[in-house]
Amino acid sequence: MKKETPSLCVHSAKEFEKQGKTITKLAKKLGLIAITNRLALFIDGKPCRRWWFANKKNGILLSVEYGLIDKEAINFLTNEIRD
């Protein structure tokens, strides 16, 4: 039996914009620069984008090389390890 995996991307344009604003605010609060590719990637037919984070003071990249998609970025900024 195939196990249904939860989607990593949002289901609506409104949610997509809301997540982007949330990620930017969280990064700013932590003293980080949020960098996005500003393009929508479509994974499972849903829009996603990649995020990278850099230290605001020295500009050193803190996140992984390939970038984090929206939900992973929120988990990274809030130190939560979950779906």
Phi, psi and omega per residue, in radians:
M1 nan 2.326 -3.112
K2 -1.400 2.242 3.133
K3 -1.472 2.273 3.128
E4 -1.354 2.110 3.123
T5 -1.659 2.493 3.137
P6 -1.213 2.583 -3.132
S7 -1.301 2.459 3.097
L8 -1.532 -0.181 -3.065
C9 -1.977 2.886 -3.119
V10 -1.441 2.938 -3.067
H11 -1.885 -0.135 -3.129
S12 -2.469 2.793 3.138
A13 -1.133 -0.612 3.133
K14 -1.124 -0.783 3.097
E15 -1.103 -0.679 -3.136
F16 -1.029 -0.843 3.127
E17 -1.171 -0.703 -3.140
K18 -1.097 -0.739 3.120
Q19 -1.119 -0.689 3.114
G20 -1.074 -0.750 3.117
K21 -1.160 -0.696 3.124
T22 -1.096 -0.791 -3.139
I23 -1.093 -0.771 3.135
T24 -1.088 -0.760 -3.141
K25 -1.144 -0.764 3.126
L26 -1.073 -0.752 -3.136
A27 -1.108 -0.790 -3.139
K28 -1.070 -0.717 3.128
K29 -1.078 -0.577 -3.126
L30 -1.576 0.052 -3.137
G31 1.330 0.564 -3.136
L32 -2.034 2.770 3.023
I33 -1.765 2.159 3.085
A34 -1.578 2.203 -3.131
I35 -2.087 2.250 3.110
T36 -2.208 2.778 3.113
N37 -1.378 -0.118 3.129
R38 0.992 0.209 3.051
L39 -1.978 2.631 3.092
A40 -1.613 2.093 3.020
L41 -1.559 2.556 3.136
F42 -1.977 1.834 3.118
I43 -1.944 2.164 -3.063
D44 1.019 0.529 3.107
G45 1.333 0.167 -3.126
K46 -2.090 2.526 -3.095
P47 -1.256 2.364 3.050
C48 -2.418 2.797 3.011
R49 -2.421 2.819 -3.140
R50 -1.709 2.508 3.138
W51 -2.220 2.503 3.007
W52 -2.255 2.664 -3.123
F53 -2.261 2.390 3.136
A54 -2.232 2.646 3.066
N55 -1.174 2.283 -3.076
K56 -1.165 -0.579 -3.082
K57 -1.306 -0.823 -3.056
N58 -1.984 -0.076 3.072
G59 1.305 0.213 -3.127
I60 -1.340 2.278 3.136
L61 -1.185 2.265 -3.088
L62 -1.872 -0.392 -3.081
S63 -1.645 3.100 -3.058
V64 -1.219 2.725 -3.033
E65 -1.021 -0.741 -3.058
Y66 -1.445 -0.069 3.126
G67 1.501 2.801 -3.141
L68 -1.959 2.404 3.056
I69 -1.354 2.983 -2.974
D70 -0.793 -0.981 -3.078
K71 -1.159 -0.664 3.085
E72 -1.123 -0.660 3.130
A73 -1.124 -0.740 3.102
I74 -1.105 -0.751 3.105
N75 -1.087 -0.708 3.108
F76 -1.067 -0.773 -3.086
L77 -1.295 -0.471 -3.129
T78 -1.759 0.041 -3.139
N79 1.062 0.549 3.118
E80 -1.799 2.363 3.062
I81 -1.928 1.699 3.131
R82 -2.851 3.098 3.117
D83 -1.259 nan nan
